[in-house]
Amino acid sequence: MGAAESKTACVRRIVFLGPPNSGKGTQAAMLAKTLGVPAISTGDMLRAAVAAKSPLGQRVEAVMAAGQLVSDDLMADVVRERLAQEDAQQGYILDGYPRTLPQAETLAEILGDDELGTVLLVDAPEEVLLARALGRGRADDTEEIARRRQRVYREETAPLVSYYETRDLLQRIDGAQGIDDVKAAIESALGVG
Ligand code: AMP
């Protein structure tokens, strides 16, 4: 194996796909530690921008509060810039991106000849997800907004399941289980841990 190939073999690029409250954010952070690559959560990045009242934060605040999606164009800039950073060159875990088909196409374009390792779909029945959202009692999660977040997922993001399945990248994880069982299922799917 040449130097270029062995470098590629070490790089881990993983996408977490799944509805709000599936627990994928928690799992993405844990897996990032295990693999020694950054967890890149677009939701966290946008929340930080809102908290900092940056120009980006001011543009996205109302859309986020309403449980809607930020525009694909704006997200493309955010992700392109983040993935170009030094710490992402040996791999990364993407949590919350892509969320629409155009975003998946943007990611493919950013990747160029690089390959995505795996797309992990963490899903659970909608009653479970809603119970978690409302049980959490976050001020931004009124029942109406929690339901809208789920609907936006089903309408805009769920089509990515077949997109990645067709490309033979998808692995399904049962997100209705407890945190430790989900973690174990992910590690076994990836052959790590
Ligand atoms: P999350 O923490 O991933 O649920 O993201 C919180 C909110 O940030 C979402 O409800 C969206 O308003 C926004 N957001 C995060 N990632 C994206 C994305 N890839 N595309 C559009 N909006 C996003």
Residues whose N, C-alpha, C, O or C-beta is under 5 A from the ligand:
A	BS01	AMP	T42 G43 D44 L46 V63 M64 G67 Q68 L69 V70 M75 D95 G96 Y97 P98 R99
